[in-house]
């Protein structure tokens, strides 16, 4: 299976900003925290897994409770990552692994709604950085869905391999499937 369960993240989803000129986009679901911010500055708490996400919503909820962070109004996402990353310098796909010093035991969601695929830069090889789709305005030039995401893994791979994002952010780039978790 080319997509690997990577973890969860609560985010403050924003509607399409005025500076992003596209009538298709209604909200930004990017893994990147540049537009729709993460629930807090969580890295220094060291509760994340080797993919720099969270193994379960419970971990974030405990962190939020202990630090007085209100999760009301936030959206819970589950992410799967493509098993290879794109190295811009070599122009090829290469393997990557979760950070070995951080335990990774992702609990699969009972119900997740697939929203689309994001392309995200990982120049430091740990936490997600920028999404060319929203951060670099590429969503104005290529077809994205209402969440500023691509429709398929194949579309994401094709755009990366063709060099569409070459002038955006330093890579490597990873493809991430974004799924919204709906509370029962």
Backbone as a printed PyTorch tensor [residue, N CA C, xyz], in Angstrom:
tensor([[[  0.8530,  -1.1920,   0.0000],
         [  0.0000,   0.0000,   0.0000],
         [  0.8910,   1.2450,   0.0000]],

        [[  0.7250,   2.1330,  -0.9700],
         [  1.6100,   3.2940,  -1.0440],
         [  1.3170,   4.3920,  -0.0160]],

        [[  0.1260,   4.3970,   0.5930],
         [ -0.2100,   5.4320,   1.5710],
         [ -0.0890,   4.8520,   2.9820]],

        [[  0.6320,   5.5640,   3.8380],
         [  0.9260,   5.1050,   5.1900],
         [  0.1710,   5.9780,   6.1940]],

        [[ -0.5410,   5.3820,   7.1630],
         [ -1.1810,   6.1830,   8.2020],
         [ -0.1070,   6.9720,   8.9640]],

        [[ -0.2640,   8.2990,   8.9910],
         [  0.7530,   9.1480,   9.6110],
         [  0.2910,   9.8050,  10.9020]],

        [[ -1.0120,  10.0410,  11.0640],
         [ -1.4820,  10.6000,  12.3180],
         [ -2.5610,  11.6480,  12.1680]],

        [[ -2.8210,  12.3090,  13.2940],
         [ -3.9260,  13.2650,  13.4400],
         [ -3.4050,  14.6560,  13.7690]],

        [[ -4.2670,  15.6440,  13.5180],
         [ -3.9720,  17.0150,  13.9290],
         [ -5.2690,  17.8210,  13.9620]],

        [[ -5.4660,  18.5480,  15.0570],
         [ -6.5580,  19.5220,  15.1320],
         [ -6.0690,  20.8080,  14.4900]],

        [[ -6.9480,  21.4390,  13.7010],
         [ -6.5870,  22.6800,  13.0270],
         [ -7.7330,  23.6820,  13.0840]],

        [[ -7.3700,  24.9560,  13.0500],
         [ -8.3450,  26.0390,  12.9020],
         [ -8.4770,  26.3120,  11.4120]],

        [[ -9.4770,  25.7260,  10.8100],
         [ -9.6660,  25.8660,   9.3680],
         [-10.2130,  27.2520,   9.0590]],

        [[ -9.5850,  27.9010,   8.0840],
         [-10.0660,  29.2170,   7.6550],
         [-10.7340,  29.0950,   6.2890]],

        [[-11.6840,  29.9870,   6.0690],
         [-12.2760,  30.0670,   4.7410],
         [-11.2410,  30.6630,   3.8100]],

        [[-11.5040,  30.5600,   2.5370],
         [-10.5460,  31.0400,   1.5330],
         [-10.1670,  32.5020,   1.8120]],

        [[ -8.8730,  32.7620,   1.9510],
         [ -8.4390,  34.1480,   2.1350],
         [ -8.6340,  34.9480,   0.8430]],

        [[ -8.8300,  36.2440,   0.9760],
         [ -9.0470,  37.1030,  -0.1900],
         [ -7.8740,  37.0870,  -1.1620]],

        [[ -6.6630,  36.8980,  -0.6490],
         [ -5.4800,  36.9360,  -1.5160],
         [ -5.3440,  35.6960,  -2.4010]],

        [[ -6.1260,  34.6580,  -2.1300],
         [ -6.1020,  33.4580,  -2.9520],
         [ -7.2750,  33.5410,  -3.9280]],

        [[ -6.9590,  33.8670,  -5.1620],
         [ -7.9900,  34.1440,  -6.1590],
         [ -8.4330,  32.8660,  -6.8690]],

        [[ -9.5020,  32.2790,  -6.3420],
         [-10.0910,  31.0840,  -6.9440],
         [-11.5170,  30.9530,  -6.4250]],

        [[-12.4650,  30.8590,  -7.3330],
         [-13.8640,  30.6960,  -6.9400],
         [-14.1730,  29.2820,  -6.4660]],

        [[-13.3370,  28.3240,  -6.8190],
         [-13.5680,  26.9290,  -6.4190],
         [-13.3250,  26.7090,  -4.9290]],

        [[-12.3880,  27.4110,  -4.3640],
         [-11.9440,  27.1530,  -2.9930],
         [-12.8890,  27.7850,  -1.9750]],

        [[-13.2820,  26.9770,  -0.9860],
         [-14.1420,  27.4530,   0.1080],
         [-13.3910,  27.5160,   1.4360]],

        [[-12.4230,  26.5970,   1.6400],
         [-11.6610,  26.5280,   2.8890],
         [-10.3070,  25.8960,   2.5940]],

        [[ -9.3470,  26.1220,   3.4950],
         [ -7.9890,  25.5970,   3.3340],
         [ -7.7920,  24.4290,   4.2860]],

        [[ -7.6340,  23.2270,   3.7040],
         [ -7.4420,  22.0060,   4.4890],
         [ -5.9870,  21.5310,   4.4650]],

        [[ -5.0750,  22.3420,   4.0480],
         [ -3.6740,  21.9560,   3.9230],
         [ -3.1030,  21.4240,   5.2360]],

        [[ -2.1880,  20.4610,   5.1290],
         [ -1.4360,  20.0020,   6.2920],
         [ -0.5870,  21.1420,   6.8630]],

        [[ -0.0980,  21.9830,   6.0050],
         [  0.6970,  23.1320,   6.4230],
         [ -0.1000,  24.0090,   7.3940]],

        [[  0.5880,  24.5730,   8.3660],
         [ -0.0630,  25.4700,   9.3180],
         [  0.0320,  26.9330,   8.9200]],

        [[  0.4450,  27.2080,   7.7130],
         [  0.6400,  28.5950,   7.2710],
         [ -0.6710,  29.3690,   7.1510]],

        [[ -1.7400,  28.7260,   6.7220],
         [ -3.0280,  29.4050,   6.5490],
         [ -4.0080,  28.9160,   7.6120]],

        [[ -4.3290,  27.6480,   7.6090],
         [ -5.1620,  27.0560,   8.6610],
         [ -4.2230,  26.5290,   9.7290]],

        [[ -4.1800,  27.2470,  10.8410],
         [ -3.1740,  26.9770,  11.8660],
         [ -3.4630,  25.7240,  12.6860]],

        [[ -2.3850,  25.1190,  13.1860],
         [ -2.4760,  23.9890,  14.0890],
         [ -3.1070,  24.4410,  15.4070]],

        [[ -3.6110,  23.5040,  16.1940],
         [ -4.3380,  23.8170,  17.4200],
         [ -3.4840,  24.5220,  18.4760]],

        [[ -2.1870,  24.3780,  18.3960],
         [ -1.2730,  25.0710,  19.3000],
         [  0.1510,  24.8810,  18.7780]],

        [[  1.1070,  25.4900,  19.4650],
         [  2.5260,  25.2810,  19.1520],
         [  2.9470,  24.0080,  19.8850]],

        [[  2.6200,  22.8630,  19.2860],
         [  2.6900,  21.5720,  19.9470],
         [  4.0490,  20.9020,  19.9530]],

        [[  4.9610,  21.3170,  19.1330],
         [  6.2240,  20.5900,  18.9930],
         [  7.0010,  20.5210,  20.3100]],

        [[  7.0620,  21.6220,  21.0430],
         [  7.8340,  21.6430,  22.2860],
         [  7.2670,  20.7460,  23.3890]],

        [[  6.0590,  20.2370,  23.2000],
         [  5.4780,  19.3270,  24.1870],
         [  5.9510,  17.8820,  23.9880]],

        [[  6.5000,  17.5700,  22.8440],
         [  7.0670,  16.2610,  22.5070],
         [  6.0880,  15.1120,  22.7660]],

        [[  4.8670,  15.2950,  22.3040],
         [  3.8430,  14.2470,  22.3840],
         [  3.5350,  13.6860,  20.9970]],

        [[  4.1910,  14.2210,  19.9770],
         [  3.9270,  13.8080,  18.6010],
         [  4.6950,  12.5340,  18.2510]],

        [[  4.3060,  11.9470,  17.1300],
         [  4.9490,  10.7150,  16.6810],
         [  6.0740,  11.0040,  15.6780]],

        [[  6.6150,   9.9620,  15.0900],
         [  7.7350,  10.0980,  14.1640],
         [  7.4010,  10.7800,  12.8500]],

        [[  6.1120,  10.9090,  12.5370],
         [  5.6890,  11.6770,  11.3540],
         [  5.3740,  13.1230,  11.7200]],

        [[  5.6080,  13.4930,  12.9610],
         [  5.3670,  14.8260,  13.4810],
         [  3.8910,  15.1720,  13.4120]],

        [[  3.0880,  14.1540,  13.7590],
         [  1.6460,  14.2790,  13.9310],
         [  1.3270,  13.5370,  15.2260]],

        [[  0.0670,  13.2270,  15.4690],
         [ -0.3040,  12.5670,  16.7180],
         [ -0.9090,  11.2060,  16.4410]],

        [[ -0.5700,  10.2250,  17.2760],
         [ -1.0410,   8.8560,  17.0860],
         [ -2.5470,   8.7120,  17.2690]],

        [[ -3.1470,   9.5800,  18.0740],
         [ -4.5960,   9.5290,  18.2910],
         [ -5.0820,  10.9110,  18.7110]],

        [[ -6.3700,  11.1680,  18.5350],
         [ -6.9220,  12.4440,  19.0090],
         [ -6.7710,  12.6010,  20.5220]],

        [[ -6.8140,  11.4840,  21.2600],
         [ -6.7050,  11.5390,  22.7210],
         [ -5.4360,  12.2400,  23.1860]],

        [[ -4.3480,  12.0430,  22.4840],
         [ -3.0720,  12.6570,  22.8610],
         [ -3.1870,  14.1820,  22.7860]],

        [[ -3.7780,  14.6830,  21.7070],
         [ -3.9570,  16.1380,  21.5610],
         [ -4.9610,  16.6820,  22.5640]],

        [[ -6.0220,  15.9330,  22.7910],
         [ -7.0480,  16.3800,  23.7290],
         [ -6.4890,  16.4810,  25.1430]],

        [[ -5.6330,  15.5570,  25.5450],
         [ -4.9840,  15.6210,  26.8600],
         [ -4.0240,  16.8030,  26.9220]],

        [[ -3.2740,  17.0170,  25.8580],
         [ -2.3470,  18.1500,  25.7900],
         [ -3.1180,  19.4680,  25.8720]],

        [[ -4.2290,  19.5510,  25.1580],
         [ -5.0520,  20.7680,  25.1770],
         [ -5.6150,  21.0090,  26.5730]],

        [[ -6.1450,  19.9630,  27.2120],
         [ -6.7140,  20.1070,  28.5540],
         [ -5.6560,  20.5560,  29.5590]],

        [[ -4.4710,  19.9860,  29.4800],
         [ -3.3950,  20.3250,  30.4170],
         [ -2.8680,  21.7350,  30.2200]],

        [[ -3.0980,  22.3110,  29.0420],
         [ -2.5480,  23.6370,  28.7430],
         [ -3.6150,  24.6970,  28.4840]],

        [[ -4.8490,  24.4080,  28.8440],
         [ -5.9340,  25.3780,  28.7090],
         [ -6.2420,  25.7730,  27.2710]],

        [[ -6.1150,  24.8390,  26.3580],
         [ -6.3740,  25.1030,  24.9410],
         [ -7.7740,  24.6210,  24.6030]],

        [[ -8.5920,  25.5120,  24.0610],
         [ -9.9640,  25.1870,  23.6980],
         [ -9.9920,  24.6320,  22.2760]],

        [[-10.4650,  23.4110,  22.1280],
         [-10.5310,  22.7730,  20.8140],
         [-11.8770,  22.9970,  20.1200]],

        [[-12.8060,  23.7090,  20.7720],
         [-14.0940,  23.9890,  20.1430],
         [-13.8840,  24.7720,  18.8640]],

        [[-14.6050,  24.4020,  17.8540],
         [-14.5010,  25.0930,  16.5770],
         [-13.3450,  24.6120,  15.7200]],

        [[-12.5290,  23.7190,  16.2430],
         [-11.4020,  23.1830,  15.4730],
         [-11.8830,  21.9630,  14.6760]],

        [[-11.1500,  21.6550,  13.6330],
         [-11.4430,  20.4960,  12.8000],
         [-10.3580,  19.4570,  13.0340]],

        [[-10.7840,  18.2210,  13.2130],
         [ -9.8480,  17.1250,  13.4250],
         [ -9.5750,  16.4480,  12.0850]],

        [[ -8.2950,  16.3210,  11.7470],
         [ -7.8740,  15.6890,  10.5020],
         [ -7.0630,  14.4370,  10.7890]],

        [[ -7.1580,  13.5020,   9.8490],
         [ -6.3240,  12.3100,   9.8400],
         [ -5.5570,  12.3380,   8.5240]],

        [[ -4.2790,  11.9710,   8.5790],
         [ -3.4190,  12.0580,   7.4010],
         [ -2.7790,  10.7140,   7.0760]],

        [[ -2.7080,  10.4640,   5.7880],
         [ -1.9110,   9.3550,   5.2630],
         [ -0.8560,   9.9770,   4.3650]],

        [[  0.3270,   9.4300,   4.3870],
         [  1.4100,   9.9890,   3.5860],
         [  1.8580,   8.9630,   2.5380]],

        [[  2.1500,   9.4730,   1.3450],
         [  2.6870,   8.6200,   0.2910],
         [  4.0370,   8.1010,   0.7600]],

        [[  4.3590,   6.8650,   0.4480],
         [  5.5410,   6.2000,   1.0150],
         [  6.8800,   6.7050,   0.4660]],

        [[  6.8600,   7.6200,  -0.4900],
         [  8.1110,   8.1700,  -1.0490],
         [  8.0060,   9.6940,  -1.0610]],

        [[  9.1290,  10.3610,  -1.0700],
         [  9.1540,  11.8190,  -1.1780],
         [  9.9470,  12.2040,  -2.4250]],

        [[  9.6330,  13.3780,  -2.9650],
         [ 10.2590,  13.8530,  -4.1940],
         [ 11.4720,  14.7080,  -3.8620]],

        [[ 12.6240,  14.2900,  -4.3430],
         [ 13.8700,  15.0330,  -4.1680],
         [ 14.0320,  15.9320,  -5.3910]],

        [[ 13.8960,  17.2410,  -5.1940],
         [ 13.9890,  18.1830,  -6.3150],
         [ 15.3770,  18.2000,  -6.9370]],

        [[ 16.3950,  18.0070,  -6.1310],
         [ 17.7640,  18.0750,  -6.6440],
         [ 18.0810,  16.9320,  -7.5940]],

        [[ 17.5930,  15.7260,  -7.2820],
         [ 17.8640,  14.5790,  -8.1480],
         [ 16.7400,  14.3410,  -9.1470]],

        [[ 15.5860,  14.9860,  -8.9290],
         [ 14.4430,  14.7800,  -9.8020],
         [ 13.9230,  13.3590,  -9.7310]],

        [[ 13.8910,  12.8110,  -8.4960],
         [ 13.4440,  11.4220,  -8.3530],
         [ 12.7730,  11.2110,  -6.9980]],

        [[ 12.0070,  10.1190,  -6.9460],
         [ 11.3720,   9.7130,  -5.6970],
         [ 12.3910,   8.9660,  -4.8530]],

        [[ 12.3220,   9.1720,  -3.5390],
         [ 13.2300,   8.4990,  -2.6190],
         [ 12.4660,   8.0760,  -1.3640]],

        [[ 13.0240,   7.1220,  -0.6740],
         [ 12.4090,   6.6380,   0.5630],
         [ 12.6140,   7.6470,   1.6860]],

        [[ 11.7270,   7.5880,   2.6540],
         [ 11.9050,   8.3270,   3.9050],
         [ 11.2320,   7.5170,   4.9950]],

        [[ 11.6080,   7.7630,   6.2100],
         [ 11.0790,   7.0330,   7.3520],
         [ 10.6280,   8.0170,   8.4190]],

        [[  9.7230,   7.6020,   9.2970],
         [  9.4030,   8.4570,  10.4390],
         [ 10.6310,   8.5680,  11.3440]],

        [[ 10.6970,   9.6210,  12.0930],
         [ 11.7990,   9.8150,  13.0360],
         [ 11.8240,   8.6290,  14.0120]],

        [[ 12.9220,   7.8860,  13.9900],
         [ 13.0250,   6.6500,  14.7620],
         [ 12.9900,   6.8770,  16.2700]],

        [[ 13.4300,   8.0380,  16.7440],
         [ 13.4650,   8.2890,  18.1840],
         [ 12.0840,   8.6270,  18.7580]],

        [[ 11.0920,   8.8080,  17.8850],
         [  9.7400,   9.1250,  18.3290],
         [  8.8240,   7.9320,  18.0300]],

        [[  8.2640,   7.3090,  19.0590],
         [  7.3870,   6.1600,  18.8150],
         [  6.2240,   6.5420,  17.8880]],

        [[  5.8750,   5.6410,  16.9950],
         [  4.7860,   5.8740,  16.0500],
         [  3.8710,   4.6630,  16.0570]],

        [[  2.6890,   4.8520,  16.6320],
         [  1.6790,   3.7890,  16.6930],
         [  0.3190,   4.4270,  16.4080]],

        [[  0.0850,   4.7580,  15.1580],
         [ -1.1110,   5.4840,  14.7560],
         [ -2.3520,   4.6060,  14.9020]],

        [[ -3.3200,   5.1270,  15.6390],
         [ -4.6060,   4.4660,  15.7930],
         [ -5.4720,   4.8710,  14.5980]],

        [[ -5.9650,   3.8880,  13.8600],
         [ -6.7800,   4.1870,  12.6850],
         [ -8.1500,   4.7240,  13.0990]],

        [[ -8.6600,   5.6960,  12.3600],
         [ -9.9720,   6.2550,  12.7030],
         [-11.1000,   5.2850,  12.3630]],

        [[-12.1850,   5.3800,  13.1160],
         [-13.3640,   4.5790,  12.8020],
         [-14.0530,   5.1080,  11.5530]],

        [[-14.0770,   6.4240,  11.4300],
         [-14.7190,   7.0390,  10.2790],
         [-13.9480,   8.2950,   9.8780]],

        [[-13.5370,   8.3220,   8.6190],
         [-12.8180,   9.4840,   8.0860],
         [-13.3590,   9.7870,   6.6960]],

        [[-13.4920,  11.0630,   6.3980],
         [-13.9870,  11.4910,   5.0930],
         [-12.8120,  12.0580,   4.2990]],

        [[-12.4710,  11.3940,   3.2080],
         [-11.3610,  11.8540,   2.3690],
         [-11.7120,  13.2080,   1.7580]],

        [[-10.7910,  14.1650,   1.8880],
         [-11.0100,  15.5170,   1.3600],
         [-10.1540,  15.7930,   0.1330]],

        [[ -9.0360,  15.0920,  -0.0280],
         [ -8.1520,  15.3120,  -1.1590],
         [ -6.7020,  15.1160,  -0.7680]],

        [[ -5.8250,  15.5460,  -1.6740],
         [ -4.3830,  15.3370,  -1.5030],
         [ -3.6530,  16.6660,  -1.4940]],

        [[ -2.7620,  16.8040,  -0.5370],
         [ -1.9340,  18.0020,  -0.4150],
         [ -0.5060,  17.6410,  -0.8060]],

        [[  0.2260,  18.6160,  -1.2550],
         [  1.6660,  18.4930,  -1.4950],
         [  2.3090,  19.4540,  -0.4980]],

        [[  3.2440,  18.9370,   0.2910],
         [  3.8200,  19.7360,   1.3710],
         [  5.3370,  19.6020,   1.3820]],

        [[  6.0130,  20.7130,   1.6490],
         [  7.4730,  20.6990,   1.7030],
         [  7.9480,  20.2240,   3.0770]],

        [[  9.0810,  19.5300,   3.0710],
         [  9.6890,  18.9750,   4.2870],
         [ 11.2040,  19.1650,   4.2270]],

        [[ 11.6760,  20.3820,   4.0500],
         [ 13.1090,  20.6100,   3.8830],
         [ 13.9120,  20.2420,   5.1210]],

        [[ 13.2780,  20.2730,   6.2930],
         [ 13.9850,  19.8890,   7.5190],
         [ 13.7550,  18.4150,   7.8610]],

        [[ 12.9870,  17.7120,   7.0310],
         [ 12.7210,  16.2830,   7.1680],
         [ 11.9390,  15.9180,   8.4250]],

        [[ 11.2550,  16.8860,   9.0490],
         [ 10.4450,  16.5250,  10.2170],
         [  9.0280,  17.0710,  10.0530]],

        [[  8.7050,  18.2100,  10.6410],
         [  7.3530,  18.7610,  10.5820],
         [  7.0550,  19.3470,   9.1990]],

        [[  5.7780,  19.2990,   8.8490],
         [  5.3340,  19.8770,   7.5710],
         [  5.6230,  21.3700,   7.5400]],

        [[  5.9920,  21.8430,   6.3750],
         [  6.2830,  23.2640,   6.2080],
         [  5.1860,  23.9160,   5.3670]],

        [[  5.4220,  24.1530,   4.1090],
         [  4.4650,  24.8800,   3.2690],
         [  3.8180,  23.9900,   2.2200]],

        [[  2.6130,  24.3650,   1.8410],
         [  1.9160,  23.7220,   0.7360],
         [  1.9450,  24.6700,  -0.4490]],

        [[  2.5390,  24.2720,  -1.5640],
         [  2.5430,  25.1450,  -2.7350],
         [  1.1360,  25.5080,  -3.2120]],

        [[  0.1610,  24.6560,  -2.9430],
         [ -1.1990,  24.9160,  -3.3950],
         [ -1.7560,  26.1890,  -2.7800]],

        [[ -1.5790,  26.3640,  -1.4760],
         [ -2.0910,  27.5610,  -0.8220],
         [ -0.9840,  28.5870,  -0.5650]],

        [[  0.1090,  28.1680,   0.0190],
         [  1.1740,  29.1100,   0.3930],
         [  1.7880,  29.8300,  -0.8150]],

        [[  1.9020,  29.1270,  -1.9270],
         [  2.5290,  29.6950,  -3.1180],
         [  1.5240,  30.0030,  -4.2290]],

        [[  0.2480,  29.9750,  -3.8820],
         [ -0.8340,  30.3630,  -4.8030],
         [ -0.9610,  29.4770,  -6.0340]],

        [[ -0.4130,  28.2860,  -6.0060],
         [ -0.5130,  27.4010,  -7.1660],
         [ -1.9540,  26.9740,  -7.4290]],

        [[ -2.8160,  27.0640,  -6.4220],
         [ -4.2270,  26.7300,  -6.6100],
         [ -4.9090,  27.6760,  -7.5960]],

        [[ -4.2850,  28.7900,  -7.8820],
         [ -4.8230,  29.7200,  -8.8780],
         [ -4.4940,  29.2530, -10.2920]],

        [[ -3.5030,  28.3760, -10.4260],
         [ -3.0360,  27.9320, -11.7360],
         [ -3.4320,  26.5000, -12.0810]],

        [[ -3.6970,  25.6890, -11.0680],
         [ -4.0400,  24.2910, -11.3180],
         [ -5.3940,  23.9840, -10.6710]],

        [[ -6.0130,  22.9180, -11.0950],
         [ -7.3310,  22.5630, -10.5830],
         [ -7.2290,  21.9300,  -9.2020]],

        [[ -7.9060,  22.5490,  -8.2610],
         [ -8.0070,  22.0330,  -6.8980],
         [ -9.4900,  21.9410,  -6.5380]],

        [[ -9.7830,  21.2540,  -5.4590],
         [-11.1740,  21.1570,  -5.0110],
         [-11.5060,  22.2930,  -4.0490]],

        [[-12.6780,  22.2380,  -3.4570],
         [-13.1320,  23.3250,  -2.5790],
         [-12.3010,  23.4550,  -1.3040]],

        [[-11.4580,  22.4520,  -1.0120],
         [-10.5910,  22.4910,   0.1700],
         [ -9.1540,  22.8480,  -0.1700]],

        [[ -8.9190,  23.2910,  -1.3990],
         [ -7.5810,  23.6580,  -1.8800],
         [ -6.6580,  22.4370,  -1.8890]],

        [[ -7.2320,  21.3060,  -2.2850],
         [ -6.5090,  20.0480,  -2.3650],
         [ -6.6770,  19.4490,  -3.7540]],

        [[ -5.7900,  18.5240,  -4.0870],
         [ -5.8540,  17.8330,  -5.3700],
         [ -6.7890,  16.6310,  -5.2670]],

        [[ -7.3070,  16.1980,  -6.4120],
         [ -8.3280,  15.1500,  -6.4330],
         [ -7.7720,  13.7390,  -6.2820]],

        [[ -6.4990,  13.5370,  -6.5980],
         [ -5.9720,  12.1690,  -6.5490],
         [ -4.4720,  12.1420,  -6.2900]],

        [[ -4.0230,  10.9900,  -5.8510],
         [ -2.5920,  10.7450,  -5.6810],
         [ -1.8850,  10.8730,  -7.0220]],

        [[ -2.4930,  10.3470,  -8.0650],
         [ -1.8950,  10.4070,  -9.4050],
         [ -1.7210,  11.8410,  -9.8770]],

        [[ -2.7100,  12.6860,  -9.6220],
         [ -2.6020,  14.1020, -10.0080],
         [ -1.4520,  14.7700,  -9.2630]],

        [[ -1.3300,  14.4850,  -7.9760],
         [ -0.2480,  15.0650,  -7.1770],
         [  1.1130,  14.6180,  -7.7080]],

        [[  1.2490,  13.3200,  -7.9780],
         [  2.5130,  12.8020,  -8.5000],
         [  2.8560,  13.4410,  -9.8490]],

        [[  1.8630,  13.5400, -10.7130],
         [  2.0780,  14.1080, -12.0490],
         [  2.5470,  15.5690, -11.9570]],

        [[  1.9210,  16.3520, -11.0910],
         [  2.3110,  17.7590, -10.9350],
         [  3.7200,  17.8930, -10.3730]],

        [[  4.0510,  17.0620,  -9.3960],
         [  5.4010,  17.1020,  -8.8160],
         [  6.4330,  16.7030,  -9.8660]],

        [[  6.2100,  15.5920, -10.5310],
         [  7.1800,  15.0750, -11.5030],
         [  7.3640,  16.0010, -12.6960]],

        [[  6.3370,  16.7650, -13.0440],
         [  6.4280,  17.6800, -14.1820],
         [  7.1590,  18.9760, -13.8340]],

        [[  7.4810,  19.1730, -12.5520],
         [  8.1890,  20.3830, -12.1370],
         [  7.2830,  21.5590, -11.8390]],

        [[  5.9890,  21.3290, -11.7330],
         [  5.0340,  22.4130, -11.4780],
         [  5.3720,  23.1830, -10.2080]],

        [[  5.8870,  22.5050,  -9.1890],
         [  6.1810,  23.1580,  -7.9090],
         [  7.6630,  23.4970,  -7.7320]],

        [[  8.4440,  23.3640,  -8.7790],
         [  9.9000,  23.5300,  -8.6880],
         [ 10.3300,  24.9120,  -8.1920]],

        [[  9.5680,  25.9390,  -8.4850],
         [  9.9520,  27.2960,  -8.0770],
         [  9.2090,  27.7610,  -6.8200]],

        [[  8.5820,  26.8330,  -6.1090],
         [  7.7760,  27.2050,  -4.9380],
         [  8.5920,  27.2040,  -3.6480]],

        [[  8.7000,  26.0760,  -3.0180],
         [  9.3960,  25.9320,  -1.7380],
         [ 10.5120,  24.9110,  -1.9010]],

        [[ 11.5350,  25.0060,  -1.0520],
         [ 12.5560,  23.9570,  -1.1170],
         [ 11.9660,  22.6310,  -0.6450]],

        [[ 12.2940,  21.5690,  -1.3440],
         [ 11.7900,  20.2390,  -0.9900],
         [ 12.7040,  19.5730,   0.0080]],

        [[ 12.4880,  18.3160,   0.2010],
         [ 11.6520,  17.4390,  -0.5940],
         [ 10.1660,  17.6920,  -0.3550]],

        [[  9.3630,  17.1720,  -1.3150],
         [  7.9100,  17.2500,  -1.2210],
         [  7.3540,  15.8800,  -0.8690]],

        [[  6.3270,  15.9010,  -0.0290],
         [  5.5910,  14.6900,   0.2980],
         [  4.1300,  14.9110,  -0.0730]],

        [[  3.4960,  13.8280,  -0.4880],
         [  2.0720,  13.8630,  -0.8020],
         [  1.3230,  13.3160,   0.4020]],

        [[  0.3170,  14.0720,   0.8290],
         [ -0.4400,  13.7180,   2.0200],
         [ -1.9250,  13.6580,   1.6770]],

        [[ -2.5430,  12.5390,   1.9850],
         [ -4.0000,  12.4570,   1.8640],
         [ -4.6040,  13.0690,   3.1170]],

        [[ -5.5150,  14.0020,   2.9240],
         [ -6.1540,  14.7160,   4.0200],
         [ -7.5650,  14.1590,   4.2030]],

        [[ -7.8580,  13.6940,   5.4250],
         [ -9.1860,  13.1640,   5.7510],
         [ -9.7350,  13.9300,   6.9580]],

        [[-10.9790,  14.3060,   6.8570],
         [-11.6530,  14.9850,   7.9740],
         [-12.3260,  13.9220,   8.8440]],

        [[-12.1620,  14.0640,  10.1460],
         [-12.8020,  13.1440,  11.0730],
         [-14.1040,  13.7930,  11.5270]],

        [[-15.1850,  13.0790,  11.2980],
         [-16.4880,  13.5820,  11.7310],
         [-16.8510,  12.9230,  13.0460]],

        [[-17.1980,  13.7470,  14.0000],
         [-17.5950,  13.2440,  15.3230],
         [-18.9480,  12.5510,  15.2140]],

        [[-19.0680,  11.4410,  15.8920],
         [-20.3080,  10.6780,  15.8470],
         [-21.2750,  11.2120,  16.8880]]])
